[in-house]
């Protein structure tokens, strides 16, 4: 009976021992799951920190026009204003990058070289991106860096008289851009940019310029794109000069009873008696204005510089001498009304015009 009692006690102890082992098994299984999860997280983290992933992120940011990610991947922008990157509404709509991908990878001395390509405006572009490990990265910092990747660079020459500049329709004050230099250098996303100079007053207008900024795909694509937007005289300025030209022609066609012309246009004949010309104008001049910059310009009758221009007939007398009493002659001429056209400090249009003639066809 004692033996029987011992057996009963042994069964009880065995049952109790099994119950104690079950929690240990559960803990072990849970621990194994946690360990597997940690390993998975490490693998994901390693993948995110891998050179492949870094290049993929860069190409994806180029496609999406993600300026914030590009700035993070490339690092600090030196020597170039970031206004375009900060102004999302100025981001290019046309000429965006698509189909950016890695097409090859090779090991270099201290990292990897990636052959990449992308499509922009129907053209396939290629380049090489270099990735190097970061020495002694801080906890949580990137382990790899793109040494050949940069942000696009747009260089714009801004006339000193400009009040502001429009980039893809977004206006920026010239003082904010130029920083005392007539050329501004802007970090920018790839794509097509339309640049306009906003002039002072109503006598000038902008001549927009459009440029294409290529994506920076590595060692061959770091040159900046330069734009040189221009100003020209406005239709209102042309109309004012046209009116003044016509007034001079009208005055030149008036003669007094003695036949002395009121116009100071000389007859193109060295023997002509001064003030004897009578002018009959067949064509009115058409004002053609040229802006030279710094609020200065010039005007001339259209066609004269090319050997044509408006025509007239002049009747005049030659100087009389002892042996030659002089005679009345008629000559067909081409003439021009020309001169300086400026904008003064008060924003008013000023002009100094003169008239000149030459023999027709000469």
Secondary structure, DSSP 8 states (H G I E B T S, - for coil): -HHHHHHHHHHHHHHHHHHHHHHHHHHHHHHHHHHHHHHHHHHHHHHHTSHHHHHHHHHHHHHHT-HHHHHHHH----SSB-HHHH-GGGS-SSS-EEEEEEEEEEE-SSEEEEEEEEEETTEEEEEEEEEEE-TT--TTS-SEEESS---EEEEEE--TT-SEEEETTEEEEHHHHHTT-SEEEEEE-SEEEEEEEE-SSSSEEEE-EEEEE----STT----EEE--EEEE-HHHHHHHHHHHHHHHHHHT-B-TT--BSS----S-TTB-TT--EEEESS---EEEEEEETTEEEEEETTTTTT---EEEEEEEB---SS----EEEEEEEEEEEEEEEE-TTS-EEEEEEEEEEETT-
